[in-house]
Amino acid sequence: MSSLLQGKTALVLGIANKWSIAYAIAEAFRREGATVILTYQGERLQRSLEDIGQTLGAAKVFQCDVSKDDDLANLVNTLGPEFPKIDIVVHSIAFANGEDLSRPFVQTSRDGFKLALEVSAWSLVGVANAVRPLMTDGGSIMTLTYLGAQRVLENYNVMGVAKAALESATRYLAGDLGAANIRVNAISAGPIKTAAARGIKDFSKILDAVAAKAPLRRNCTTAEVADTAVFLASDLGRGVTGNTIFVDAGYQIMGL
């Protein structure tokens, strides 16, 4: 352990299971000496997240549904007594209705569009606003995005638009929070086999296509994304804000 995050406290929102990117990030943070706090959404996920928290050695695991204003408003009250200073926030939250992902974007429903944008993009704004009173010594906020925010990718549909809004929100938040020495960035990971990715039709074909065409001739790994998150969270990334950093074996540079 190089202890890059020793003495720092990290709030990680959105771990789904031990195969998720957010899990790998939390694991890397612990490896580097950070105190890690986890959240879960609803009682259905409570047991599994408590088990994950125990495995990771998390200091606290609690419920936070970012779609509920009360949960966001209570973040400071929930964390403040035990953790008066938060240094790192990881936002790994996204959702869209399955029917809106499976049909052409032009057929996206009004309610489905609003849901995808609220959960996948606005939630970063809500979390940043709720947590910033505890980021008294500055810090790093990061979120997870995907190439579908910048290019039309088959079967990504409304989630691509939501991720585009998320990347724009990252830049505006960086502009707002920079004076408080809070950095805000997005990591654009390549396709990785996660539970969320299984909701994308023909995902295995995407993996094969990227591995064949990416400069490194392979797909990226959760460990590579997690190490990039460590860089952004640590003092090594102290001059980086408002950026979308690609961790995708170079696939985003390729043309036809």
N, C-alpha and C positions, 0 to 999 in steps of 0.2 A: 504493500500500500504506500503510495507516494504522499498521502495526506493533503491533497490539493484543496479539500473542502473542510479541513479540520476547523472546528469552532463555528461552522455555518449550520443553519437550520433550513431545511427544505420542505416545502409543502407540495405534495404530488397528488394531483387530482386526475382520476380517470383510469386507474389500473383496472383491467377487466379480469385478468388471470396471469399466471406465471409465464405465459408465452407472449404477452403484450409488450410493446415497445416501452410503455411507461414502467412496467416491472423492471425491465433491463436498466432503465435510467435510475430508478430508485436503488437497485442493487449496486450500480456503479457509484452512486452518491455515498452509500454506506461504505463501500470499499475505500473511498477517499476520505472517510472520516466524518461525513455529515450526519447530523441528527435528522431523521426522516419522519415526516408526518403524512399519513395517508387518509384519503376520504373515500367513501362509498356512497352510492345512490340507492336509497331504499333498503328495507329490511331483507329483501330477496338476496342482496349481495353482502349483507352484513357478515355472515359466518365465513364465507370464502375470503373476504378481505381481512377479517380478523386473523384467519389462518396465515394469509400472505404476510400480514404485518408481523406476526410472530416469527415467520421464516426469515424475514428481512431484518428483524430487530428494530422495527419501527417504534418510535417513542409514543405515538398516539395514533389511533384509528377512529374516525368518527364520520357521521353522516353529513353530507353536504350535497343537496340537489340544486344544481346551478339554475334550474328553471324556476326555483322558488325564491322570491325576494327575501323572505324571512330567513332562509338558510344563509344567503349571502350576507344579510345584515348582521347575522349572529356570528360570522366568522371571527371578527375581532374579539367578541366576548368569549367565544369557545377557545380560542388560541391564546389570547392575551395573558391570562393568569399564569399559564405554564410556560408559554413561549412569547415573551414580550418583544422579541425581535425575530423577524423572518427575513432570511437572506435570499432565498431561491423559491420560485414558484414554477411548477411544471403543469401546463394545461394540456391534457391529453383527452379531450372530450369532443365527440362528434356523433351526430345521429341524423338519419333521414329515413322516412318511411320506405319500406321495401318496394312498394308499388311505384314510388317515384324514382327509385334507382333502376327499376327493371324496364321502364318504358322510356320512349324518346323524351329528351328534355323539353321539347315544345309542348308536351302533354303534362307537364308538371302541374299539380294542383296548387291552388292558392294556399290552402292550409299546409300542404306539404312543403311548399317553398318557405313559408314563414317558420315552420318548425325546424327545418334544416338550418336556416340562417340564425335563428335564436339560439339553438343548442350548440351549433358548431362554431359560430362566429361571435355573436353578442356575448356569449358566456365568458369569453376572454376579457372583454371590457368589464363585465360585472365583477369577475374575480379580481382583476387588477385594482379596480376602484375600492373593493372591500378590503383587500389585503394591504394596500399601500400605507395605511396608518401604522402598520407594524414593521414596515421596511424603513426603519428609522436611520439606518446606516447605508442606504442605497441597496443595490442588489440586482438580481437577474430574474426576469420573467421570460419563459419560453413556451412556445406552443408547437404542435406538430401539424404539418401540412403535407401536400402531395402535388406532383407535377400537374395533375388534373386541374389545379387552380390557374395554370397559365396556358395550358393546351387542351384541346378537345380530345378526351380519351374515351373510347367506346365503353359504355355501360357505367361511367362515373356520374354523368348527368348532373342532377341538382347538387350533389356533393361537391362537384368541381366549382360551382358558383359559390357555394358556402365557403369553400377553402379560399377562393379568391377574395371574398370579403374578409376572411380571417387574416390573410396576408396584408391587406390594406389596413385593417385594424391594428396590426402589429406596428406598422410604420407610424400611424397617428398616435398610438400609445407611447411609442419611443419619443415622439416629439413632445408629448405632454409631460412625460415623467423623467425626461433626461435631466432637468434642473435639480431633481431630487437624487440624482446619480442612480436611477433605476433604469437598467437596460432591458429592452424588449426585443426578442428575436424569434424567428420561426426556423424549425428544422424541417426540410423537405426530404423525407426518407423515400428511398426507392421501394418497390413492392416487396413486402415481407409477409410470410405466412402467419397471420394473426386471426383471431376470431372475427374481428371487424372485416378483414379482407375477404372472408368467406362469403360475405354478403354481396360481393361484386361478381357478376356473371363472368364465366370463363377466366377466372383469376389465374388459373394455372398457365393459360396461354400467355398472359402478361408476363409472368415470371420467365417463361421460356424465351419470349421475344427480347426482354431486357438483357438476359444472360447472353444471348447471341449477339447483341448489338452494342452493349455498353463497352467503353474503352477497356475496362478491366475484365471483360468477358465473364462476368458473374453478377449475381445479385448481391446487394449489401446485406448486412446482418444487424440484428438488434444490438449487438455489442458495439458495432461501429457507430450507430446512432447514439448509444449511451455515452460513449467516449466523447463525442461531439458535444453532448449536453454537459458533460463534466467541464469541458473547455469553456463553454458559455457561462457556466455557473461559477467558475473559479476566477481568480484574479488574472489568469492568462487571457481571458476574454474581456478585460476591463475596458477596452476601446472599441468594442463591437456592439452596435445597437441599430435597430431598424432594418435588419437584414433577414433575408431568407437564405439559409445555408443548405446546399444540397449534399446529401449523403446517399448517393445512388449509383456508385461505381462509375460515375461520369456520364450516365445515360442522357442527362438533360442537354448536353452539348451537341448531340448527334442530330444530323438532318435525315434526309431520306436514305 
